[in-house]
């Protein structure tokens, strides 16, 4: 498999994934898939032997819906289609019945602004780190210069002491 995805389980991180769970947002090898299916039968799995890009088409994965994902559930941070919202809101049940749901376009700019703000914060942090590294380099350079100066002074003192001892020995 080209561009093979690896299993999300740390213990199996070197094993190629054969399936993807949209609800859990994880890749699974054969062994993990079997365990996952035992506990979470209602989750939607996608066979990775097919084109992986097909998983993220923007179409609802509910069996009877197959509509575009135009809504976003802020409470679950999950995309929904019109059929999901109508069914949930009109019948008052389902996983999004008490959630804050909005149009994707309404939240897109908010997410974009937050992303830009995070990028700006990361750039500021990066600049701070660069400045700190430069300051540390200057400090290290000063320490090395001081070390060399101390070695030189110590060598001079040692020579001076040695000369003094030699002079005294000559006098005795």
N, C-alpha and C positions, 0 to 999 in steps of 0.2 A: 504494500500500500504506500503510495507516494505521500509525503508530508504526513506520515502517520502520527496520530495523537497518541499519547501515552496515558495509561491508567492514572486516575487522580489519587488513588490510594498510595501513600508513601512507600509501603511495603512492596508494591507492584509497579513502581514508577518506571521500570525498564521494560514493561510488557506493553505491547500495542493494545490500545483500546478497540473494542469492537462495537461499543454502544455509547450513547450519550443520553443522559436524563435531563430534560428541559427544566423540570421542577427543582431538582437538586443542583443543577448546573455542574455536573461531574461527568467525567469520562470513565468507562468501566471496561475492564478485561472480562473474559468469559466467567471466571470465578466470582468476581465482584458482581457481575450482572445476575448470576444465579442467586446470590444472597440478597441483592437488592430487590429482586422480583418476589422473594419469599416474604419480605417485610412490607414492601410498598407496591402492591399489585396494581394500583390505580395510576401510577406515574407513567408518563409518556416517554418511551424509549425510541431512539432513532438509530438505525443500523448504520454504522460508519463505513460499511462496505460500499454503500451508495455514496454519491457525491456529497461531501460534508456541507458544502455551501447550501444545499437544498434544505437543511434543517432550519436555517435562519432566513426564510423567505418573506417574513412579515405577514404571513397568513396564520390565523388561529388554528391551533392543533386539535381543538375539540372536534370530535367525530362528525357531528351534524352541522357545525358552523362553517368552517372553511372560509371565513370572512377576513378582511384586512384588519390588522391590529391597529386601530386608530385611537385607543384609549389607554390610559396609564393609571394603575392603582398605586397611589402614593403610599398607602399603608403597607402593601406587600412588595413595592418596587417591582411591579410586574405589568406586562402589556396585556390588554384585553381587547376583544372585538365587540362590535355593536350587539351581536346576539347574546354574548355573555352579560353585558350590562343590562340589556332589556329584560332578560330572564331573571337576573338577580334583583334588579330594582322593582320589577312589576310583581314578582312573587315573594320578594322579601326573604330570600334564602340564598345560600351559596357562600363561597369563601369571601366574596367582596360585598356582601349585603350591608355591612356597617362601615365600609371603607370610603376614603376620600378619593373619588375617581374623577379624572379630567381628560381632556383631549391631549393627545401627544404633542400637538403644536403648542398648546398652552404651557406645557412643562419643558419643552425643548429649549426655549430661550433661558429659562431658569437654570437648567442643567448646564447650558453653554456658558452662562455668566459664572456659575460656580466653578466650572472647569477653568475658565480664564483667570478667575481669582486664585485658584490653586496653582496654576502655572506661574502667575505673578509672585505668589508666596514662595514657590520653589526657586524662582529666579533670585529673589531676595536672599533666601537661605543660601543658595549657591554663591552669591556675591559675598555674603558674610563669611562663608567657609573659605572662599578664595582669599579674602582679606586676612582671615585668621592664619591661613597657611603662609601667606607672605610675611605676616608678623612673626610667626614661629621660625621661618627661615632667617629673618633678620636676627632674632634672638639666638638661634643656633650659630649663626655666623659670628655674632658678638662673643658667644661662649667660646667658640673655637679660637678667635683672636685673643681673648683673655687667657685661654689655656696656653697658647703659644707664648704669649707675653710672660706668663708665670713660669713656664719652662725656661725661657731665656733668663729671667731674673734669678731663678733657682740655680741655673747653671753658672751664672756670674757669681753668686754668693758662694756656691760650692768651690769654684775656682779661687775666689778670694780667701776662703777658709783654708783650702789646700795650700795656697801660697803662704799664708800666715804660719801654718803648721810646719811647712818646709823651712821657712826662715828660722823658726824657733829651734827646729832640729839641728840646723846648721850652726846655730849659736851654742848649742850644748856640746 
